Each structure stands twice: as C-alpha cells, then as structure tokens.
Amino acid sequence: MALATPLPTTQAAVKVTGPSTVDVSTGTTLPVLDASEVLVRVACVSINHVDGKSADMSPSPGATSGVDFSGIIVALGPEVGSDEFRADNNMKALSIGDRVFGGVFGNNPLRHDNGAFAEYVAVPARLIWHMPAAMDFSTAATIGATLATVGLALFQYLRVPMPSTQTISESKTTHSPQQKARMALVYGGGTATGAMAIQVLKLAGFTPITTCSAGSAARAKHLGAAATFDYRSPTCGADLREHTGNGLELALDCITDTASMGICYEALGSAGGRYVALDAFPLRGHTRRSVAAEWVCTYTQFGHAVAWVPPYNLDARPRDREVAEAWYVVAQQLVDHGLIEPYPKEDRKGGLAAVGEGMRAVWKGEISGRKLAYPIAEELCYGPTSIFT
C-alpha cells in the first residue's frame, strides 16, 4: 500500500449508537483498505436526508455514518496503480495528494469502520471523482451522492441512454423543431437530487419538465427545465399529461410518497412508461399495469448487498456497479467542464461534533433549499481564502 506519510492508528468518527442517535467516537480504527480502494483524508462533509433516515429506520450500532465527502488521497490500495480502468477511459490517474470527492455507504451493517463522517474514508478507486482546480472542498462535498444517485436512476433504472462526450456537446445547442427532444418528468425539481436530475437529463439530450413549489420554479428553469408545475395544484397530474400530449413515458420521483406517485402515474401517457422512485414506493400507489415501477438505492453501485431492514435489504446487483463505473467516467467530464451547477449550501462550523445536529435538522425537514456542509480537517478548509474564516 502506497502512503503519503505514516497514518495515525486511530481517528474520530460519527458512530450510530441506536435508533436516530449518533455520537462522535474518538480512538476508533481507520477503515481497512481494500486492494482496489483509496484512503481519503476527509476535508469536508455534507448532510443528506438518508443519513438521518437510515439511522432511524435501520440503525447499525457501531457503524460510521455519512455519505458525502471531499478530501485528499493519502493512501492507495495495492491494486489501484495497476488498474487500467481510468487510463482506458481517459481519466486522470489517482495519486497521493489528489483532491477528490464522492459518496460512500454510511451506516453499513456489513462494514462498520467506513463512512464519510470521519477523519478518513475508504473509497473504491473507480467510484471517486477529481475536484476541478477552482472548486472548494465545501462545494465538492455537496455533489457526490446526488450525482451518483441520478446516474444510477436515469441510466440503469429509467433506461435513459447515457450521454457521451459528443452527445453532451450536442445537447448544449437548442433543439430544432425537427429534432424535438423526448420529455422526461422530474417530480421534486426543487430538491437537491431533482435539481441534479434536471441538469443531467438536459445534457443527455432530453427535455426535462418538473414539479416544484413556486419558489423553486425559477431555479428549475435556470437549470434546464422546459416547464414547471406546482405540485400543490389539484390538476397537476392532468396538466402534465396535457402538456406532454398524453405521450410522457419517463418519470423520476424524487419525493416518493402516495401523492407524488399518484401525480406521476396520472402524468404518464395512456401507453404507459417507466416510473423510478428514490425510495421504496407504497405498493398501493402502483395503480397501472402499463407502468413499470422500480426504486433505486444508491448503495447498490458498490456491488455489495445492502443489509438494512426490509424493504431496504437488497442483494448485490453487479449490473448497478457496471453502470455506475461507466457513469463516473461521463460525470467526471461534466464536472471538469463546469456543466454541473451545485445545489445551494450553508457552511457550518463545528466539525464532526456538529454533524449529528445537522443530521437531525435535515431528517426533521427543518432545512429546505440548501445542503449543510461541515469542515472536518481545519488545516485543509481554513485558510486565507477559506469560506469558513
């Protein structure tokens, strides 16, 4: 294993202690590095809804919490240097000292020693992104989970064709009437994942339309939504179907409850289509045989089983890993070329000790329209131009 400097023998980490409870544990072990993983010194983390939700619905006491991170590579697994995947896909090789970001499986019952809310995190070498030179650690820490989730949802479950460099370039031009792009619905365009989905669909050559609040409509259109619909309207589903000429075939539900599912099903055309949710959807909401309904769990991208309580106990899905690896290649290009606009964020101080409070606030719905970011390594995040000073 290649190391930057001798690593500490212990670290601090936010550990799940019981249902909806976490605490900072000092003196805990560093993640055991797999041969195909890199070890990252965490600079900054951000909070996702799933962090608090998973600790509530399927806590694994002793597991490290957290998904989103940014940081610097400090060690390489022995197989990382010989893996030709990145070279074969024209990606920059991973080296010690590189600034990177991504997401991992926090609160993992099968791997207690690894999660983003810690001083060090282990990440598969094929499932990590380099930070652009102009991007700060705080911004980078807010992107990984949504970018990975959208890729898996669209290109695996919704079966949208994955864009190439050429199609990305073409999608930046206006479609002519003879080349009208296929429409796709993003329910919840005001959420972080919905905002990401709008952008990626647009770059993939589709015409995204979305539901959101009136306050989120302008930003959704700025990101690429061709039309927005107020989800509070009693005619929202009918309005969507009329707007799409009864021909809508694709719906991504970033909210996933009975109401959102009902509107998506009403919006899909009479010929049916595909509906993909970001959570296990209520079975009573599956009211149309002509609609193929699935839900996505981002953690299947790592190629291992998800051992949470039902319905979140999932077998390993090798195809999800394959699609994720391909998507990370394309997504790196999008990030490098500045084609992904990050979600608004709020930078908070306090490090790991403050993360638990942020998890609870997000899980309770007290935070809207922004992600919470926390510096973990002050020597990386604080400085003359730091956003935290």
Secondary structure as the mmCIF struct_conf table of DSSP 4:
data_model
#
loop_
_struct_conf.conf_type_id
_struct_conf.id
_struct_conf.beg_label_comp_id
_struct_conf.beg_label_asym_id
_struct_conf.beg_label_seq_id
_struct_conf.end_label_comp_id
_struct_conf.end_label_asym_id
_struct_conf.end_label_seq_id
STRN STRN1 ALA A 2 LEU A 3
BEND BEND1 ALA A 4 THR A 5
HELX_LH_PP_P HELX_LH_PP_P1 PRO A 6 PRO A 8
BEND BEND2 THR A 9 THR A 9
STRN STRN2 THR A 10 GLY A 18
TURN_TY1_P TURN_TY1_P1 PRO A 19 SER A 20
STRN STRN3 THR A 21 THR A 29
HELX_LH_PP_P HELX_LH_PP_P2 LEU A 30 ASP A 34
TURN_TY1_P TURN_TY1_P2 ALA A 35 SER A 36
STRN STRN4 GLU A 37 SER A 46
HELX_RH_AL_P HELX_RH_AL_P1 HIS A 49 MET A 57
BEND BEND3 SER A 58 SER A 58
TURN_TY1_P TURN_TY1_P3 PRO A 61 GLY A 62
HELX_LH_PP_P HELX_LH_PP_P3 ALA A 63 ALA A 63
STRN STRN5 THR A 64 THR A 64
HELX_LH_PP_P HELX_LH_PP_P4 SER A 65 SER A 65
STRN STRN6 ASP A 68 LEU A 76
TURN_TY1_P TURN_TY1_P4 PRO A 78 SER A 82
HELX_RH_AL_P HELX_RH_AL_P2 PHE A 85 ASP A 88
TURN_TY1_P TURN_TY1_P5 ASN A 89 ASN A 90
HELX_LH_PP_P HELX_LH_PP_P5 MET A 91 LEU A 94
TURN_TY1_P TURN_TY1_P6 ILE A 96 GLY A 97
STRN STRN7 ARG A 99 GLY A 103
BEND BEND4 ASN A 107 ASN A 107
TURN_TY1_P TURN_TY1_P7 PRO A 109 LEU A 110
TURN_TY1_P TURN_TY1_P8 HIS A 112 ASP A 113
BEND BEND5 ALA A 116 PHE A 117
STRN STRN8 ALA A 118 ALA A 118
BEND BEND6 GLU A 119 GLU A 119
STRN STRN9 TYR A 120 PRO A 124
TURN_TY1_P TURN_TY1_P9 ALA A 125 ARG A 126
BEND BEND7 LEU A 127 LEU A 127
STRN STRN10 TRP A 129 HIS A 130
HELX_LH_PP_P HELX_LH_PP_P6 MET A 131 PRO A 132
TURN_TY1_P TURN_TY1_P10 ALA A 133 ALA A 134
HELX_RH_AL_P HELX_RH_AL_P3 PHE A 137 ALA A 140
TURN_TY1_P TURN_TY1_P11 ALA A 141 ILE A 143
HELX_RH_AL_P HELX_RH_AL_P4 GLY A 144 LEU A 152
HELX_RH_PI_P HELX_RH_PI_P1 ALA A 153 TYR A 157
BEND BEND8 LEU A 158 LEU A 158
HELX_LH_PP_P HELX_LH_PP_P7 VAL A 160 PRO A 163
HELX_RH_AL_P HELX_RH_AL_P5 THR A 165 SER A 171
TURN_TY1_P TURN_TY1_P12 LYS A 172 LYS A 172
BEND BEND9 THR A 173 THR A 173
HELX_LH_PP_P HELX_LH_PP_P8 THR A 174 SER A 176
HELX_RH_3T_P HELX_RH_3T_P1 PRO A 177 GLN A 179
HELX_LH_PP_P HELX_LH_PP_P9 LYS A 180 ARG A 182
STRN STRN11 MET A 183 TYR A 187
TURN_TY1_P TURN_TY1_P13 GLY A 189 GLY A 190
BEND BEND10 THR A 191 THR A 191
HELX_RH_AL_P HELX_RH_AL_P6 ALA A 192 LEU A 203
TURN_TY1_P TURN_TY1_P14 ALA A 204 GLY A 205
STRN STRN12 THR A 207 CYS A 212
HELX_RH_AL_P HELX_RH_AL_P7 ALA A 214 LEU A 223
TURN_TY1_P TURN_TY1_P15 GLY A 224 GLY A 224
BEND BEND11 ALA A 226 ALA A 226
STRN STRN13 ALA A 227 ASP A 230
TURN_TY1_P TURN_TY1_P16 TYR A 231 ARG A 232
BEND BEND12 SER A 233 SER A 233
TURN_TY1_P TURN_TY1_P17 PRO A 234 THR A 235
HELX_RH_AL_P HELX_RH_AL_P8 CYS A 236 HIS A 243
TURN_TY1_P TURN_TY1_P18 THR A 244 ASN A 246
STRN STRN14 LEU A 250 ASP A 253
BEND BEND13 CYS A 254 ILE A 255
BEND BEND14 ASP A 257 ASP A 257
HELX_RH_AL_P HELX_RH_AL_P9 THR A 258 ALA A 267
BEND BEND15 LEU A 268 LEU A 268
TURN_TY1_P TURN_TY1_P19 SER A 270 ALA A 271
STRN STRN15 GLY A 273 ALA A 277
BEND BEND16 LEU A 278 ASP A 279
HELX_LH_PP_P HELX_LH_PP_P10 ALA A 280 PRO A 282
HELX_RH_3T_P HELX_RH_3T_P2 LEU A 283 GLY A 285
TURN_TY1_P TURN_TY1_P20 ARG A 289 SER A 290
STRN STRN16 VAL A 291 TRP A 295
HELX_RH_3T_P HELX_RH_3T_P3 THR A 298 PHE A 302
BEND BEND17 GLY A 303 HIS A 304
STRN STRN17 VAL A 306 ALA A 307
BEND BEND18 TRP A 308 VAL A 309
TURN_TY1_P TURN_TY1_P21 PRO A 310 PRO A 311
BEND BEND19 TYR A 312 TYR A 312
STRN STRN18 ASN A 313 LEU A 314
HELX_RH_AL_P HELX_RH_AL_P10 PRO A 318 ASP A 336
TURN_TY1_P TURN_TY1_P22 HIS A 337 GLY A 338
HELX_LH_PP_P HELX_LH_PP_P11 GLU A 341 PRO A 344
STRN STRN19 LYS A 345 ASP A 347
BEND BEND20 GLY A 350 GLY A 350
TURN_TY1_P TURN_TY1_P23 GLY A 351 GLY A 351
HELX_RH_AL_P HELX_RH_AL_P11 LEU A 352 TRP A 363
TURN_TY1_P TURN_TY1_P24 LYS A 364 GLY A 365
BEND BEND21 GLY A 369 ARG A 370
STRN STRN20 LYS A 371 PRO A 375
BEND BEND22 ILE A 376 ILE A 376
HELX_RH_AL_P HELX_RH_AL_P12 GLU A 378 CYS A 381
BEND BEND23 GLY A 383 GLY A 383
TURN_TY1_P TURN_TY1_P25 PRO A 384 THR A 385
TURN_TY1_P TURN_TY1_P26 ILE A 387 PHE A 388
#
